[in-house]
Amino acid sequence: MQMLADIASTDTAEKNAMIEARDVSVFYDNKQALKDVSLDVFENEITSLIGPSGCGKSTFLRCLNRMNDTVAGCRVEGTILLDGEDIYASSVDEVLLRARVGMVFQKPNPFPKSIYDNVAYGPRIHGLAKDKDELDDLVLTSLEKAGLLKEVRDRLNASGTGLSGGQQQRLCIARALAVQPDIILMDEPCSALDPIATAKVEELIEELRQNYTIIIVTHSMQQAARISQKTAFFHLGEIVEVGDTEQLFTSPSDERTQGYITGRFG
Ligand code: ADP
C-alpha cells in the first residue's frame, strides 16, 4: 500500500525546477539592468527569453553561468540555485560551472584551430579523456550530436573558421557538448545565419532537448513559438510574464506582453 501511495504521489507531484532564479538584480556600475527577476527552468525543456532589445535578456542569461563575473563593474544580487545549490556560493568553481552550463553565442566563434581541436579543446582542459582513443571518440560523438559529423568527417584537420556560418555555429554547439554539460545557454544563436542554416540549427536545438536543458535568447517570436515549451517575456529589466509558450502567445495575461507579441512595440 505504501508503495502505491508513493507512486501516486510521484505521479501528481509537480516537477522540480532545475534552475531557480529568485529576485535577481544586476547593475553595471550604477545602472540597473535587471530588477528582481525570478524564473524557474525545468529539465529537458527549452525556455525562450524574448523582449525588446536592451531589456536584459542576455544579462540574465549570463548570470546563469556567472559570465557576468568577467564583466568589469557588473554586480549580481539575488539567488540562483542549480539543482538546489547556490551557484554564487564561494565554494563554487566557475570553470566547472561553465562546463556544466555551456554557452553558445550570437556570432559563431570557432577558435582559429582545426575542427578536431575546436571540439577537443574543452575535454583537454577538463581532462575528460584518458587517452587519444577516448578523445577521438568524444570529438566524433559531439560532432554527431551537433549534426555536423557527416559534413566534416573527412576534413577534421581543416580549420574551423573555413566552414559556412551555419556549420560554424554547429561546431560551436559541438564544442559546448564535448564538455558534457547539463544545460546549454544560447544567446540569439541563429541571428547571424541564413534561413536554411537557421532551420537546421532550430531542428538541432529541438533534438538536443531530449538530453539537455536549453535556455535561448531570441529576438524572433516565431522561433520562440516554434521550438520552446516555456517563454519568458522581459521588459525594461523585469520579467513581465512567463508560462507555457502556447499560452503566452495565444492568451497573454499582461497587456505589455499582448502589445509586444502583436507588434505594437519592440
Ligand atoms: P538584451 O539582451 O535584452 O538586448 P542586455 O542584457 O544586452 O539586453 O542589456 C540590458 C541593459 O544593460 C542595456 O541597457 C545595456 O546597455 C546594458 N548593458 C549590457 N551589457 C553591458 C555592459 N557590459 N556594460 C554596461 N552596460 C551593459
Residues whose N, C-alpha, C, O or C-beta is under 5 A from the ligand:
A	BS01	ADP	Y28 A33 P52 S53 G54 C55 G56 K57 S58 T59 V71
